[in-house]
Amino acid sequence: MSAIIGIYYPDGRPVARNHLKQMVEILAHRGPDGAGVWNRGPVGLGHRMLWTIPESLQEKAPLTNSAGDIVITADARIDNRAELIETLELTDRPSGEITDSQLILDAYEKWGERCPEKLIGDFAFAIWDAHRQRFFCVRDPMGVKSFYYYHSRQFFVFASEIKALFCLPEVPRNLNEVKVADHLATIFEDRVSTYYRGIFRLPPAHLMLVNSDKIQLRSYWSLDPSHNIRLSSDEEYAEAFRELFTEAVRCRIRSAFPIGSTLSGGLDSSSIACTARNLMAQHGDGSLHTFSAIFPSLPKEDLRKIDERRYISAVLATGGFVPHYVHADRLGPLAELERAMWYADEAVLAPNMYMHRALYRAAQDHGIRAFLDGIDGDTTVSHGLEYLPELARTGRWGTLITEATALAANSKGSRRKIIWRFGLRPFVPEFVIKAWRKLHGLNDSKPACNTAIVNPAFAKRIGLAERIEKQQAQSASLRTAREIHLYGLTQGLNAHGLQELDKAAASFSLEPRYPFFDRRLMEFCLALPPEQKLHLGWPRIILRRAMAGILPQQVQWRFTKSNLSPNFTRRMLDYERRTLEDVIFNNSNIIEQYVDMPTLRDVYYRYSADPMHRNQDALTVYSVVTLALWLRRAGISQ
């Protein structure tokens, strides 16, 4: 976690050094260990340093090449260092003296625009090439690192956070109403725009070339759905997975400071924590700090849905950990939202971000700078349930019934409902479902678009229904298990979530690291045959097999997953009712042009009357209130 900034005036006017310093200063939280700026006439670059990996302790940025005509500013952790050092012929000096910025710079000099293809890790960087008179900007495959920019005919400016862009008075603060509509309808597929009109994100897995007259944007990497992995046995698959997963964790525990990790008791975080603990023990690197959210004061009916302490304790009992607990039941979803919004620059939408912030704060208090997180491990490995409709479509009814029977036994559910929901329902035309439900006096199970909460006039002006239908058509077109798995890995929700987490972690000077989003691991998991994802009623079977002897069996073979909604729905009313009602009833003028207020109030009445059975209503209220509070704070033009 560091910060990068840059300015370019194509007309040749010089960059004001005080603008570079202002941009760097406003991002001090991202890099408390030093700052640097570089400028030559119409070009300027800046950097804030957060020391994490050992090589960063001696890094100076921005960095220029020996000729002085290429300069880089980077927020990067490069994982295939040994391979690059050898290929780039940098073996004449100790590897510990070679910084990640140096590796990227040398890779650019050797491979040019193809250099991002050679990099493994998380990175956002910009290179000014004076010979070609252009910027070369890159963002990592999943968008773990942030990159924002504004471009006009007069200038180009970029930064790790939007607030730094506004240090230039020429950058306008105009509201992007399409993004407001997407926020209310929870549409995430736009990976480029922001809540500010004209300010954009460099999409994940993309590079951007900027010169005096144009911007070129293109993808440099994508998952290949045609690639298949075929091994001879379940044991070979498990061993191959374990090798890649261990390497993904090993790369992410490189740190000059104590290492922390989430530990929820779930399969993902437990696998990361136990693997990291083993690797650290092998190298004598001390114990792993774990951070767990707990909810002991919730009522029993809520606690049974959310309490993971028995699984957390099972992991901790294996030794090698320094455990820390955060009492998340003492927090409301809007806790410290004013502070969070300043760091986020945009409206906060993720409902459990308040827990992440609390975990990050605890980690910072214990000297942690690199923080492992198991987020979206289920997306990378895949539950494998998309295999069931594929079995039905290809007529393998015996295997479908076998899997459905085993799933029903493991989940204590109904085999008939599993076969219908996963095996048959995907092939029944929607008009048939609607007719059947109408005949039986039931509401539509799948409304054409989720615009009920949106002011109808605003929705029509923005074309919201068409945007939702386009997104639904994209997901409805998926047929094979591989296509569904690929969509899960590449959908915009991932990039949005990582963006919010980046800002939250940065506010505590932390670098979040996600082993399950390792490019090599994602490529491997997508290429697996479907029976390595679901087997005899066990979702994510390859991870379970690979963790044999590493995880406690009660965690390795647990079927259930905790539901975090009870704390969210209950504590939002317990702790935030005054704020909710102020927005909904007293000061709604800032959102009434975007929100159908009578509908919102009905939603709030339903939620407040029966909060534990109205989770979707709670999420709707939360999304509107966070938007209103951000609009009020931002004070931007419409």
N, C-alpha and C positions, 0 to 999 in steps of 0.2 A: 504494500500500500504506500504509494507516494502520490505526488500531484504533478501534472504537466500542464503547461500553458504555452501559447504561441500567438504571434501576430504577424501578418504579412500585408503590406501595401503594394499592390501591383503597379501603381502609378509612380513609385519610386520615392515617395515622401518617407522620411525617417520615422522609425518607431520611437515613441517617447519612452525613455527608460523608466520614468516614474509610473507609466501604465503597467509595464512588466512587473515592477516591484509591488504595485497595488494588487495585481492578480495573484502573485505569489503569496503575498501576505494574507489575503483573505482565505487562502487554503492552508494556513499554518497547521490546522488540526490534522491534515492528511500527512504531514511530514514535519514533526517537531525537531528533527535532528539536523536541520540545515536547509539552506536555500541558495539558489544560484540563478543568475540570468546571463544571457548572451545576446548581443545584438550587433548587426552590421547593416546600417542603412535602413532599408525598408523591411527587414526581417528581424524578429526577436523571439527568443525562446526562454522558458523558465522552468524551474523544477523545485519541488519540496521533497526532502528526503525523510523517509521512515526506515530506520535500520531494522532489518529482519534477518535475512540470510547472512552468513558470515562475510561474504564478499562485499556486501553493501556497506560495511563499516568503513571502508576506504574509498567508497565511490564518490566521485565528484561529477556533478551534472549541472547543466548540459555538457555533453562531451563532444569534442571535435576529433576528426581523424588527423593523421600526421601531416597531411597536406593543408589542413585548415579549411577545406572547401565543402566538407560534409559535417553536419552537426546533428546530434540526436538528443531528445529528451524522452525519457521512458519511465513508465510505471510498469515494471515487469518482474516476473519470476520465471526464468528459463529452466526447464527441467531436464532437457537432453544436453546438458553442458559438456559432458565427457565426449559425446559424439561430435558436437560442434567444434570443440577445441582441437580434436584430432583432424577433422575434415578441413578446418580453416588453418591448420598447421601453426597452432599457437602453443605447441608443446615445448618451446624453448624457455618457458618460465613456469613457476608454480601455478597450478590452476586457481589457487586461492587469491592470486593477484589479478585474475581476469574477471572483471565485473560483467553483469548481464548486459548492461548498455554497450560495453565493448564487443560482446559476442554479437549482438544485433547489428551494430555498426559494421563489423567485419563481414557479417553475413550479407548485408546490403551491398557492400563493395564487391563481394564475390558473385552473388546471384541476382542483384538488382531487384526488380519487382517480384521475383519468385522467392525472395527470402522468407516471407511469412510461412510458406509451405514447409520450410525446413525447421520451424520453431515448434517446440512442445512446451506448453506452460500457459500461464495467464499473463496477458500483456496488452497495453495500449501505448503506442509510441508514435512520434512524429520525427521525421528526418528532413532537414533542409539540405537540398543538393544544389549548391551554388553553380556547379557546372551546367546542370540541366535547368536551373532557375525554377525549381518546383519543390513543393512539399510532398512527402510520401508518408501517409498516415495509415495506421493499421490497428485493428482491434481483434482480440483473441476469439477462438471459435464459438464459445458460449456467451461471451459478453460479461465475463467476470469483472474485468476492468472497464471503467467508464471513459467515454470520449464524446464530448459535446462540441458543436461548432456553429458559427454563424458566418454566412458568406454573402457578399454583395459585390457589385461591380467595383466598389471602392476599396474593399478590404476583406480579409479572411482572418478569423480568430477562433481559437479552440482552447479547451480546458477540460480538466477532469470533472468539474462541477460547473453548473450554469452560472452560479453567483459570480464566478471570476469573469465571465464574459461581460457582465454588466459594469465592470470597472472601466470599460470603454464607453463613454457617453453616447457614441454613435449606435450602439446596439439597442434596438427598440424593445420595450416591454409590452408586447401586445398579446392578448389572450388568444389561444388557439381553441375555438369553440368546438371543433371536431373532436379534440382530445377530451373536452368536458363531456361530450356525448358518449364517447368511448368509456370514460370513467363511470358514468352512471349506468351504462349497459354492460359493464365489465367485458369490454372487447379489448383484446391484447395483441391482435395480430399486426398492428402497425409498429414496426421495430425502428422507425426512423424519426417520426415527429415527436415533439414534446408539448407541454402545456403552453409553451410560448410560440406564437406564430413566427416562423423564420429561423428558429433555433432547432437544430437537428441532432440526432444521435448517429454516430457512425455505427452501422449495424454489426452485430457479431459476425465473425468470419469474413470480414470485408476489408479491402484496402481502398484508399482514396488518394488520387493524384490531383494536386492543386497547383495551377500555374497562373500566369497573368490574365488568361482569358477564359478558362473553363475549369470545371471540376469533373473528374472521372471517378466513378464508383463501381467496383466489381468484387465479386466473391472470389476468394482464393482457396476455399476448402468447403467440402460438403460431405456428408455421410453418403456412402454408396449402398443403396438398397439391393443391388444385384450381387454384392459380394457374399459368399457363403463360406462358412467354416465347417468342415467335416472331419471329425476325429473318430477314433475306433471304439471308445467306451465312455461311460459317464465319468469314470475316474480321470480320464485324460482331459475331458472338458473342465472338470472341477480344478485340476492341477493348473491348466492353462489360465483359467480365471484367477485362481489364487496368486499366480505369478504376476499377472498384470495388476491386480488390485494391490498387492503388496508394494509393487513399484510405484503405483499412484500415491499410496500413503507415504512411502519412503521419500519421494520427491517433496512432499508437502510438510515433512517434519524437519526439513533443513532450516535451522534457526540459530541465531546467536543469543537467543533469549529463551526463557521457559516456554514450553508448548502447551496450549490448551485445546480442549475438544468438548463439543457438546456430548452429553450422554443422557438420552431420553429413556433408554431401556429398550428402544426399538431395534430392529434388525440392522438398520443402516448405521446409526451412530455407534452401536455396540461393536459392529464389525470394524469400524474405523478405529475406535478407542483401543480395542484389544490388539489389533494389528500394529498400531502405533506403539503401544506399550511394549510389545515383543521386540520391535525393531530398536526402540530406545534402550531396552535392557541389553540387547546384543552389543550395542556400541557404548554402553556405560554412560548414557546421556541423562540419567536421572529418571524421575517418575513423571508420568503424564498427569497434568491437571485436568480434571473433568468438571463440567458445569451442567447442573441439572435443574430444571424447573419443577417445583413440586407445589401441591395444592391441598395441604392438610386440613384447612379450615372449611372447605366446601362441604355442603350437606352430603350425606351418605349416598343419596340417589345420583348426585353429580359425580361424587368421588369415584364410584365404581367404574365410571366411563373413562376417567382421565388419569387415575392413579397408576403410575408405572414404578413405584418405589420397589416392589419385589423384584422386578427385572433389573433395575439399576443396582440394587444390592447384590444380586447374583453376579453381575459383572464385577463390581468392586471387590467382592469376596475372592476373586482370583488373584488379587494383589497387583502392586505396581502402579497404583493410582493415588493422586491427592484429590479427594472429592470436595466439591463446593456445591452448595445448594442455594437456589434463588426461590423465595416464597412468592411465586407468581400469583397466588390467590389474594395477595395484598395489593395487587395492581389492577387498574382499569385499562381498557384498550386505548383510552385517550391520554394515558399517563405521559407527562412531559411532551405533549404533542407540539406545543409552541416551539420548544427546542428542536424537536425532530423535524419540523417543517423548515426551519432555517437551514438545517444541513441538507435536507432532501431537495429543496428548491421547487418541488412540485407537490401536488396533493398525494398524501400517503394513502394507499389502498389496501395493502396487505393487513388482514385483521389481527394476525399474531405478531406483528412487528414489535409491539410493546414488550413481549417476552424476549425477543432477540436483543432488544436494547438493554434489558435488565441483565441478560447473560453477558453481553459485551462489557457492561459496566463492571460486573464482578470480575471478569477476566482482566480488564485493565487494572483493577485494584490489586491484582496479584502478579503484576509485571508481565502479563502475557502480551505478545505482539502478533503471533501467528496462531490462528484459531481454526481448528478443523471442524467441519460441519458435514453432516450426512444428508444434507438437503437433496431431495429428488433422486435418492438411490433407487427408489421403486420405478422411476421413469427410465433410468439407464438400464437396470437389470430387467425390468418389465415383470409385471405380475403374471403375464402369459395368458390372461383370460381372453385376449383377442384370438387365441388359438381355437376356442370353442366354435365361433361362427365359421371359421375356416373348415373345421371338421364337418360341420353341417353342409356347407356349400359343396364340399368335395365328396359327400356321401359316406363319410366314415362314421356311421351312426354308432357302431359298437364302441369305438374309442370315445366318442362324445358321451355316451351313456356311462362308460366306465369313469371318465373324468368328472362328470356331473355327480355321480354317486359318491365318489371320494371327496369332492368339494363339499357336498352336503354334509357328509360325516364330519369333516374337519371344522366346518363353519357352524355346525348344528343348524343347518338350514334345510330348505326343501329342494329335493332333486328336481321336481317338476318345475319349480320357479326358476331354477338355475338353467335348465334346458330351454325354457321359454325365453328368459331374459338374454342369455348369451348365445344360445344356439339357433333359435328360431326368430325372435323378435327383429333382429337386424334385416331380415329378408321380407318382412311383411310391409307392403306399401303403407305410407302414412295415412292415406285417405281411408284405408280399411280400419286402421286403429281408431281414427277419429269417429268413423261411423259406428263402430262397436261401442266405444265409450259413450257416444251420444244416445245410442239405443238403451244403454244401461244407466242413463242419467248422470254420467260422470263428466268432469271437466276435461278439457284437452290436457294430455300428459306432456305435450311438447308444443308450447305456443310458438307461432311463427317467428316472433321476435320479442325480446324482453324490453319493451318500451313503456310498460305501465307506469313506471315512476317518473318518466320523462315528460315534460311539458309537450303536449301534442304539436303545438305550433313550432317549437324549437326542433323537435324530432323531424318534422316534415322539412323544415328549412335546411337541416343538416343532411337529410337523406339517411337517417339512422336505420330505418327498416331495411333499406337496401344493403347497408353495411353488415347488419346482422345476418341477413339471408345469405350474403356472400360467404361469410364465415361458416355458417351452418352447411352450406353446399359443399364447402371444401372438406369438412369433416365427414359429411354424409357420403362422399365419393370414395372413401377408403374401403377397401375390400379385404385385403390379405392381412394376416397377423403382422407381417413385416411392414406394410404401409402404415398400419396403426401405430406400431412401435416407433417408426420414423417420425410420424406426425407428433407424437408425444415428446420426442427429443428436440424437435425443431420449432415447436409452437411458440408464439410470442410471449406466452405467460412466463416461460423460463427466463427470458431476457428481462422482462419487467421485474420479476422477483429478485433476480440478481442485482439489478440496478438499485432497488430499494435497500437491499442488504448492504451493498457497497457503501451507500451514504450513511447508513446506520452504524456500520463498523468503523467507518472513517471518523465519525464523530467521537469515537473513543480511541483513535489512533491504533486501530487493529487492522490486520490483514486477514480476511476470511479465506479459507482454502477448502476446496470441495473435491475430494478424491473421486467421487462418482462422476464428476464432469471431466475427468481425464480423457483427452481425445482418443488415446489408444484403447481405453476401456470401453468407451462408447462404441467405437468401431467394431470391437470384438463382440459386444453384447448384441448389437443389431444383426450381426452376421450369423448368430447362433440359430440352429433349428428350433422350432417352437417347443418341442418336447424337452428342451433344456431350460425352458422358462416355466413351464407348467407340467407336472408329472404326478399322476395318481393323487390329484387333489391338493398338491403342494405348490402354490405360486412361488416364483423366484427360487426355483429348486437349485439352480446352479450356485447361487450365493450360499444357500444352506449347506450344500455338500462341501463347498470350498472352505467353509468356516468350521468344519469338523476338527475338534481338538484345539480350536482357537476360542470359540464362544462357549459359554455354558449351555448345555443342551436345552434348558428351559427357555433360553432366548433364541437359540438356533432354530428350534422347532415350534416357536410360538406362532399361532395363526392370527391372533387378533392384533389390532393396532389401536392405540389410544385415540380418543376423540377430544380435541382441545376446545370444542365449542362450548361446553358447560361453563368454563371460567369466563370465556368471552361474553356469552349472552347474559350471564348473571351479574358479573362485575361491571358491565357497562351500565346497567341500571343502578346497581348499588353505589357506584362511585362517580358516575358521569351524568346522572339524570338531569341535574341542573343545566349542564352544557347542552345536552340533547334538546331539552324543552326550550331553552333560549333560542336555539337555531330554528326549531320547528314551529314555534308559536309566537315568539317575540321579535326576532330579528331575521325574518326570512326573506327580506327584500333583495338580498344579494344573490339568492338562488332561485327566486320564484319565476324568473324568465326561463330557467332551465328545468325546473322540477314542477311536476303536477302536485301542488301543495295539498289539496284535499286527499289525494291518494296517499301521499306521504304520511299525513296525519292518521289516516285509517290504518296504515301499516304500523305506525308507532303505537296506536291504541291496542292493536292485536298483540304486538310484541310485549308491551308493558303489562298486559293482562295475563299473559301466559308465556313468560320468557323461555322456559325450558322446552317448549314445543314449537318455537318460532325462530329457529336459527336463521332461516333465510330472511325473515323480516329484520332480524338484528343486523345482518350483513347489509341490507338495503339502507337502514337507518345510518349505520356507520359510514357507508360510502358517501351519502349525502352530507352528513355532518362534517366529515373530514374535508370534503370539497368546499363547503361553505366557509369553514375556518381558514382554509388555505387562501381562498379568494379574498376574504376579509384582510388577511395578513399581507398578501402580495400587493394588493392595491394596483393591479395592472390594468392597462387600457383594454377596452373591448372593441 
